[in-house]
Each structure stands twice: as C-alpha cells, then as structure tokens.
Amino acid sequence: MTRTPIRPSRSYPPWPASLPPAPGDLRVLQAFVNTRDIEGGTDELESAAALGAWLAAWGLLPEGTALGTADLEQARAVREALRRLLLANNGAPLDKRAVEILDRAADKAPLRARFSPDGAVGLEPAAPSWQGALARLLELVVAAWIEGLWPRLKACPNDECQWAFYDFSKNRSSKWCTMKRCGNLMNARAYRKRRKSQRG
C-alpha cells in the first residue's frame, strides 16, 4: 500500500537538539502527543482555533477550517489516549480505557481508498474536517505498526514529563526521553528512596 507523505506548511515544530524527531510521518504523531507539555504546564491545543491552526500547519487540514468545542475535546482525549499507549510501549500496563477511547474515535474517522495515476492504492481521509484529520492520525498509527516502528515511539515514564520520544537504540532499550532530562533525575530519586528504606 502506498501513502502520501504529510508535508507541513512550514518547518514545524523546532525540535530540541537533544530530542530528535521520529522518522517520516511518525513525527506527526510524536508532535501531536507533545502539544501538551506536562512539565511546562502548557498546551498548544488551547482552543478549537488553535487545534485548527496546528492541524493546518502539519498539512492535515485546510487553512481556515472551522472546528468546534466537541472537536477540541475529542482531540485532547485522543492525544492523551495515544500518550497512554506510548507509555505501554515503554513498559507500563496497557490502559484499557485509552484503547476504548481510540476505538470509539476510529469509528468516526472516515478513510477511503484512492488510486493514483500509476495504479497504486492508498488510504486518505474522506472529508476535510477534524474527523478527517483524526483518520489520518490513526492511519499513521496503523502504518507504523505494519512497518514495525510503532513500539519505538514511547512516552517518558517520568510522571512529570511523559514526553513522546522515538527510541533509536538498536535493541529498543531506551527508557527516558533523555538521560540528562529525566534519566539522571529519576535514577537519583530511586537511589534516595533505596537509601531511605535501608536506614528505616
């Protein structure tokens, strides 16, 4: 199956040097989950207009498409459900509630088969709407699964971070978004906890 690559309307977002983006279109899912910065207390999807602008910047929605409060609420719910799946990719128990949210969202996300002039076939959203953009996001999950890349997209297990990152290690053993950002911090906390229990 062929796929039309997603082409952002601008160089977006500016990735931190220490956190390289996931390969190909998987970076779109990474960026979507990371629209909420738990550590920084910010959310790029602060309104329906902001959601529309974000989707348009990534080439998932035509500029100026009107979205509503229900779209925003579902987008946030889908984002956090995806984050729970990325935590499961990093060893956390699979959150059944997250699976249910994504299943219900998929029921409303229309995709249709489209044929290119050379006879190749692919899937694309059936409508230029939030549901169409959602369909494309979920299609990226399916494609990543088929390509064997999905288990490498993880969320940092530090509850104060939970940043989505791509595990580039050969054996898929990376646990933290970065050792400097969370790895050393959490290892130090674990060490102090062990020392405290030994003294007690």
HELIX and SHEET records of a PDB file:
HELIX    1   1 LEU A   26  VAL A   33  1                                   8    
HELIX    2   2 ALA A   48  ALA A   57  1                                  10    
HELIX    3   3 THR A   69  ALA A   88  1                                  20    
HELIX    4   4 LYS A   96  ASP A  107  1                                  12    
HELIX    5   5 TRP A  130  GLU A  147  1                                  18    
HELIX    6   6 TRP A  150  ARG A  152  5                                   3    
HELIX    7   7 MET A  179  GLY A  183  3                                   5    
HELIX    8   8 ASN A  184  ARG A  199  1                                  16    
SHEET    1   A 2 ARG A  36  ASP A  37  0                                        
SHEET    2   A 2 THR A  42  ASP A  43 -1                                        
SHEET    1   B 2 LEU A 111  PHE A 115  0                                        
SHEET    2   B 2 VAL A 121  PRO A 125 -1                                        
SHEET    1   C 2 LEU A 153  ALA A 155  0                                        
SHEET    2   C 2 ALA A 164  TYR A 166 -1                                        
END                                                                             
